[in-house]
Amino acid sequence: MGRTIAIGDIHGCSKALESLLRRIAPAADGLIITMGDYIDRGPDSRGVIDQLLRLPEMCRHIALMGNHEIMLLAVLQDSTHSPFWMQCGGRETIESYGGDIENVPEDHLHFVRGCLPHYETESHLFVHANYNAGAPLEEQEDELLYWRHLSQGLPGPHESGKIAVVGHTPQPGGRVLDLDHVVCVDTFCFGDGCLTALDVDSRETWQSNKQGQSWVLDS
């Protein structure tokens, strides 16, 4: 097996994602796990999903579900959810599809619907937002997996003994939060931070900003 790399919340920052992937240079034997929240807030949600759809041509790809994908799917089922989504960045997503949710291509919707609630390797577990340290991933509540920020309740070490990798809680100054048992790779790309990719084994870290500049973070 090659590298296992987690990429934090992208939020429509397609230039950052493109630059980051060039810097990483994914290999066929590697695995990239994207942590959810591909859409909303940033300017080019469509471009982000276009890139993620091509990612399996370069390496294995596991796409986690984020709360912003959940909001999109909720609006598609019931338009009364739209005002809340608009307040959370949905307007920018709709604009990236030409101003109409009906313009979202079927392959994009298939991608979103196929995102996973969680993922595990032999040494790590991956969830979008948070977790109950005393329960297996299959028994986690959606409110924890998708919505609860670390600032609302920092979890302890998971019962499995595995290191937890999460997103969702934006970290100030573009710094990865590394507490040994839990690592947060959401570094606020759509705001004044950057997009982060972390090799979960070596801790090598790559970052890029929404203008498309990228760098390797000094350890």
C-alpha positions in Angstrom: 0.0 0.0 0.0 1.1 3.5 -0.7 0.3 6.7 1.2 -3.0 7.3 3.0 -3.7 11.0 2.7 -6.7 12.9 4.2 -7.8 16.2 2.6 -9.8 18.7 4.7 -13.0 20.6 3.9 -12.7 22.0 0.4 -15.9 24.2 0.3 -15.9 25.1 -3.4 -12.2 26.1 -3.5 -11.4 24.4 -6.8 -8.1 26.2 -7.4 -6.8 25.1 -4.0 -7.8 21.5 -4.7 -6.2 21.5 -8.1 -2.9 23.0 -6.8 -2.9 20.6 -3.8 -3.3 17.5 -6.0 -0.5 18.6 -8.2 1.7 19.0 -5.2 0.7 15.6 -3.7 1.1 13.8 -7.1 -1.2 10.9 -6.2 0.0 7.4 -7.0 -2.0 4.4 -8.1 -1.2 2.5 -4.9 -2.2 5.4 -2.7 -5.5 6.3 -1.0 -6.9 9.8 -0.7 -9.8 10.3 1.8 -11.7 13.5 1.4 -13.4 14.6 4.6 -16.7 16.0 3.3 -18.0 19.6 2.7 -17.0 19.8 -1.0 -19.6 22.4 -1.8 -20.9 25.7 -0.5 -19.3 29.0 0.6 -16.4 29.0 -2.0 -16.8 30.1 -5.6 -16.6 26.8 -7.6 -18.4 23.8 -6.1 -19.0 22.4 -9.5 -15.3 22.5 -10.3 -14.5 20.7 -7.1 -16.8 17.8 -7.8 -15.5 17.6 -11.4 -12.0 17.1 -10.0 -13.1 14.6 -7.4 -14.9 12.6 -10.1 -11.6 12.3 -11.9 -9.6 11.4 -8.8 -10.1 7.6 -9.2 -8.1 7.8 -12.4 -5.1 8.6 -10.3 -5.5 6.7 -7.0 -8.1 5.1 -4.7 -10.5 7.7 -3.4 -12.9 7.5 -0.4 -15.3 10.4 -0.2 -16.9 11.1 3.2 -20.3 12.8 3.5 -20.3 16.3 5.1 -23.1 18.3 6.5 -23.2 20.5 3.5 -23.8 17.6 1.2 -26.6 16.6 3.6 -28.1 20.0 3.2 -28.0 19.8 -0.6 -29.7 16.4 -0.6 -32.3 17.7 1.8 -33.2 20.6 -0.5 -33.5 18.2 -3.5 -36.1 16.2 -1.5 -37.9 19.2 0.0 -37.4 22.7 -1.2 -38.6 24.1 2.2 -35.0 23.4 3.4 -33.6 25.9 0.9 -33.6 29.1 3.0 -31.4 27.4 5.7 -29.0 26.0 3.0 -28.8 29.4 1.3 -27.6 30.9 4.7 -24.9 28.2 4.9 -23.3 28.8 1.5 -25.8 27.1 -0.8 -26.2 30.3 -2.9 -22.6 30.0 -4.0 -23.1 26.4 -5.0 -26.2 27.2 -7.1 -24.3 30.0 -8.8 -21.5 27.6 -9.7 -24.2 25.6 -11.6 -25.5 28.5 -13.5 -28.1 29.7 -11.0 -30.4 26.7 -11.0 -30.3 23.6 -8.9 -31.8 21.7 -11.8 -28.5 22.2 -13.6 -26.6 19.9 -11.2 -25.5 17.0 -13.5 -26.6 13.5 -12.6 -23.0 12.3 -12.1 -22.5 15.0 -9.5 -25.6 13.9 -7.7 -24.6 10.3 -7.9 -21.2 11.3 -6.3 -22.8 13.1 -3.5 -25.3 10.4 -2.7 -22.5 7.8 -2.7 -20.4 9.6 0.0 -19.7 7.4 3.0 -20.6 8.3 6.7 -17.2 7.1 7.9 -14.2 5.0 7.0 -11.5 3.0 8.9 -8.1 1.6 8.2 -6.0 -0.6 10.5 -4.7 2.4 12.3 -7.1 5.3 11.7 -10.7 6.2 11.6 -12.2 9.0 9.5 -15.4 10.9 10.2 -16.5 14.4 9.0 -17.1 16.1 12.3 -17.0 14.3 15.6 -17.6 10.9 17.3 -18.6 9.1 20.4 -15.4 7.6 21.8 -17.2 4.7 23.4 -19.1 3.4 20.4 -18.1 1.7 17.1 -18.5 3.9 14.0 -21.6 1.9 12.8 -23.4 3.1 16.0 -22.5 6.8 15.9 -25.3 9.4 15.8 -25.7 11.6 12.8 -25.6 14.7 14.9 -22.1 13.8 16.0 -20.8 12.5 12.7 -21.9 15.5 10.6 -22.7 18.5 12.8 -21.0 18.8 16.1 -17.8 20.9 16.2 -14.9 19.9 18.4 -15.4 23.1 20.3 -18.8 21.7 21.4 -17.3 18.6 22.9 -13.8 17.3 22.4 -13.9 13.5 22.2 -11.5 11.2 24.0 -9.5 8.4 22.4 -11.8 6.1 20.5 -12.4 2.7 22.0 -10.8 1.0 19.0 -7.4 2.6 19.9 -7.3 4.1 16.4 -6.3 7.7 15.7 -9.4 9.8 14.6 -9.1 12.1 11.6 -11.8 14.7 11.3 -12.7 17.9 9.5 -15.6 20.3 10.0 -14.1 22.5 12.8 -12.1 25.3 11.1 -8.7 25.7 12.6 -7.3 29.2 12.9 -4.2 30.3 11.0 -4.1 27.3 8.8 -2.7 25.0 11.5 -3.7 21.4 11.8 -5.0 20.4 15.2 -3.1 17.4 16.4 -4.0 16.0 19.8 -2.4 12.6 19.1 -5.7 10.7 19.4 -7.7 13.1 17.2 -6.4 15.2 14.3 -8.5 17.9 12.6 -7.5 18.8 9.0 -10.1 21.6 8.3 -7.9 24.6 8.0 -10.6 27.1 6.8 -9.8 27.2 3.1 -12.8 29.3 2.1 -11.9 31.9 4.6 -8.5 33.2 5.5 -6.8 29.8 5.9 -5.8 27.1 3.4 -6.7 23.6 2.2 -4.7 20.8 3.9 -3.6 17.3 2.9 -2.1 15.1 5.6 -0.3 11.8 5.2 -1.8 10.2 8.3 1.2 7.9 8.8 4.2 10.1 8.2 2.4 13.3 9.1 3.8 15.0 6.0 1.6 17.9 5.3 0.8 19.8 2.1 -1.3 23.0 1.9 -2.7 25.4 -0.7 -4.7 28.6 -0.7 -7.8 29.5 -2.7 -5.6 31.5 -5.1 -3.9 28.2 -6.1 -0.6 28.7 -4.4 0.7 25.5 -2.7 3.5 24.5 -0.3 4.8 21.8 2.0 4.4 22.6 5.6 7.5 22.4 7.7 7.3 19.9 10.5 
